[in-house]
């Protein structure tokens, strides 16, 4: 199961005009500034896309906020002021709906080309690392190498459980 929530829309002005016509994050030719690549938790994929992974048990980092957040939790998270998607994913396990997970991970990967995308779970290691490794697969890293890639470039303890590693290896 996943739930997509939209960011609060501006009441008037140019932002409201393009949102009404194109939707959040899809203004033709617009590129939201990317994450600062040296910030803690920012993973640079081989294509150059930048995605921030983090643990929700820590405060929101200083600096820009995400344009899109993907939250991997066992229960619905509190609302955030940016566009967000909740994917039901119990701690230490796999997504409750693997097909929905594949869809939202593809969406996060697509959006990371032009938007600030954040992927987070409670601790920022197991589920977040697994999702980031799946993004690495979408970005061209072979499935058998994706966990090592994320451990080298994001967090050494990413992708905690053997079944999470298998999920990445089989992800397409």
LUMDO-559954 format. One record per residue (C-alpha): chain; z, y, x; residue number from 1; residue in one letter. Coordinates in Angstrom, 3 decimals, decimal comma, always signed. Example, Ala and Ser with C-alpha at 12.3 -4.5 7.8 and 13.67 -1.06 7.14 Angstrom:
% residues 2
A +7,800 -4,500 +12,300 1 A
A +7,140 -1,060 +13,670 2 S
***
This chain:
% residues 172
A +0,000 +0,000 +0,000 1 X
A -0,720 +3,494 +1,185 2 X
A -0,232 +6,890 -0,407 3 X
A -2,117 +10,008 +0,617 4 X
A -0,535 +13,390 -0,011 5 X
A -2,337 +16,667 +0,471 6 X
A -0,959 +19,674 +2,270 7 X
A +0,000 +22,588 +0,037 8 X
A -3,114 +24,633 -0,659 9 X
A -3,300 +28,374 -0,127 10 X
A -3,357 +30,298 -3,391 11 X
A -6,254 +32,594 -2,478 12 X
A -8,376 +33,912 +0,375 13 X
A -10,884 +32,210 +2,652 14 X
A -8,723 +29,139 +3,288 15 X
A -8,495 +28,439 -0,448 16 X
A -12,257 +29,010 -0,802 17 X
A -13,292 +26,383 +1,752 18 X
A -10,593 +23,948 +0,634 19 X
A -11,859 +24,194 -2,935 20 X
A -15,400 +23,459 -1,801 21 X
A -14,964 +21,046 +1,104 22 X
A -11,380 +19,753 +1,042 23 X
A -8,695 +19,890 +3,754 24 X
A -9,919 +19,375 +7,293 25 X
A -13,603 +19,353 +6,417 26 X
A -14,738 +22,959 +6,781 27 X
A -18,274 +22,707 +8,218 28 X
A -18,272 +23,350 +11,934 29 X
A -14,528 +23,873 +12,186 30 X
A -12,446 +22,244 +14,854 31 X
A -8,691 +22,511 +14,714 32 X
A -7,293 +22,899 +18,201 33 X
A -6,381 +19,549 +19,687 34 X
A -2,994 +18,492 +20,945 35 X
A -2,037 +19,651 +24,415 36 X
A -2,801 +16,475 +26,411 37 X
A +0,268 +16,832 +28,644 38 X
A +2,734 +16,935 +25,730 39 X
A +5,109 +14,016 +25,279 40 X
A +3,677 +11,345 +22,983 41 X
A +0,042 +12,454 +23,161 42 X
A -2,354 +9,587 +23,835 43 X
A -5,834 +10,349 +25,144 44 X
A -8,285 +7,718 +23,975 45 X
A -11,300 +6,876 +26,181 46 X
A -13,550 +9,088 +24,010 47 X
A -11,282 +12,069 +24,665 48 X
A -9,707 +12,027 +21,206 49 X
A -6,022 +13,001 +21,343 50 X
A -3,465 +11,433 +18,995 51 X
A +0,260 +12,106 +18,984 52 X
A +2,615 +9,186 +18,488 53 X
A +6,280 +9,805 +17,853 54 X
A +9,515 +8,458 +16,471 55 X
A +10,773 +10,052 +13,293 56 X
A +14,342 +9,526 +14,495 57 X
A +13,779 +12,435 +16,884 58 X
A +13,248 +16,099 +15,945 59 X
A +9,754 +17,403 +15,334 60 X
A +8,402 +18,521 +18,718 61 X
A +7,929 +22,231 +19,337 62 X
A +4,400 +23,551 +19,070 63 X
A +1,604 +23,004 +16,610 64 X
A +2,063 +20,677 +13,654 65 X
A -0,350 +17,907 +12,715 66 X
A -3,288 +18,473 +10,402 67 X
A -2,903 +14,834 +9,337 68 X
A +0,030 +12,457 +9,691 69 X
A +0,050 +8,696 +9,245 70 X
A +3,567 +7,367 +8,644 71 X
A +4,260 +3,657 +9,099 72 X
A +7,458 +2,926 +7,214 73 X
A +9,009 +0,365 +4,915 74 X
A +9,631 +3,026 +2,265 75 X
A +8,024 +6,305 +1,293 76 X
A +8,863 +9,122 +3,718 77 X
A +10,009 +12,582 +2,687 78 X
A +7,222 +15,109 +2,087 79 X
A +5,787 +17,110 +4,971 80 X
A +3,880 +20,430 +4,815 81 X
A +0,643 +18,888 +6,158 82 X
A -1,694 +16,264 +4,796 83 X
A -0,081 +12,858 +5,192 84 X
A -0,556 +9,200 +4,452 85 X
A +2,187 +6,618 +4,094 86 X
A +1,362 +3,017 +4,980 87 X
A +3,961 +0,441 +3,971 88 X
A +4,833 -1,258 +7,246 89 X
A +8,302 -2,837 +7,595 90 X
A +10,143 -2,423 +10,898 91 X
A +9,246 -5,097 +13,499 92 X
A +6,527 -6,537 +11,240 93 X
A +2,916 -5,916 +10,290 94 X
A +1,396 -3,719 +7,588 95 X
A +2,002 -5,039 +4,081 96 X
A -1,708 -4,560 +3,305 97 X
A -3,850 -5,202 +6,416 98 X
A -7,066 -4,049 +4,698 99 X
A -5,475 -0,732 +3,693 100 X
A -4,120 -0,420 +7,238 101 X
A -7,610 -0,860 +8,680 102 X
A -8,953 +1,812 +6,306 103 X
A -6,313 +4,430 +7,129 104 X
A -6,463 +3,691 +10,857 105 X
A -10,230 +4,248 +10,769 106 X
A -9,612 +7,506 +8,907 107 X
A -7,038 +8,619 +11,492 108 X
A -9,431 +7,746 +14,331 109 X
A -12,281 +9,629 +12,650 110 X
A -10,132 +12,699 +12,037 111 X
A -8,740 +12,715 +15,588 112 X
A -12,148 +13,866 +16,796 113 X
A -11,635 +17,327 +15,250 114 X
A -8,027 +17,470 +14,005 115 X
A -4,470 +17,054 +15,259 116 X
A -3,475 +13,563 +14,086 117 X
A +0,053 +12,206 +14,326 118 X
A +1,059 +8,571 +13,905 119 X
A +4,762 +7,833 +13,570 120 X
A +7,354 +5,246 +12,622 121 X
A +11,131 +5,418 +12,992 122 X
A +11,343 +4,649 +16,720 123 X
A +7,801 +5,469 +17,830 124 X
A +7,264 +2,206 +19,748 125 X
A +6,477 -0,944 +17,758 126 X
A +4,541 +0,106 +14,681 127 X
A +3,309 +3,357 +16,222 128 X
A +2,243 +1,569 +19,406 129 X
A +0,466 -1,089 +17,361 130 X
A -1,422 +1,547 +15,366 131 X
A -2,335 +3,459 +18,537 132 X
A -3,613 +0,234 +20,103 133 X
A -5,785 -0,316 +17,012 134 X
A -7,181 +3,208 +17,477 135 X
A -7,948 +2,271 +21,092 136 X
A -9,909 -0,739 +19,788 137 X
A -11,854 +1,545 +17,440 138 X
A -12,507 +3,789 +20,436 139 X
A -14,067 +0,942 +22,415 140 X
A -11,166 -0,662 +24,311 141 X
A -11,444 -4,468 +24,002 142 X
A -8,741 -5,897 +21,721 143 X
A -7,227 -7,978 +24,530 144 X
A -6,816 -4,831 +26,676 145 X
A -5,710 -2,338 +24,011 146 X
A -1,963 -3,054 +24,221 147 X
A -2,003 -2,603 +27,997 148 X
A -3,971 +0,636 +27,565 149 X
A -1,385 +2,046 +25,148 150 X
A +1,521 +0,881 +27,311 151 X
A -0,010 +2,624 +30,320 152 X
A -1,002 +5,863 +28,583 153 X
A +1,591 +6,236 +25,785 154 X
A +4,806 +4,209 +26,191 155 X
A +5,693 +1,188 +28,308 156 X
A +7,535 -0,445 +25,374 157 X
A +4,757 +0,085 +22,809 158 X
A +3,805 -2,870 +20,592 159 X
A +7,120 -4,726 +20,579 160 X
A +6,505 -8,029 +18,816 161 X
A +4,115 -10,924 +19,616 162 X
A +2,595 -10,779 +16,118 163 X
A +1,915 -7,065 +16,581 164 X
A +0,021 -7,884 +19,800 165 X
A -1,959 -10,556 +17,916 166 X
A -2,734 -8,036 +15,153 167 X
A -4,244 -5,688 +17,744 168 X
A -6,212 -8,470 +19,421 169 X
A -7,786 -9,435 +16,085 170 X
A -8,281 -5,857 +14,825 171 X
A -11,874 -4,798 +14,138 172 X
***
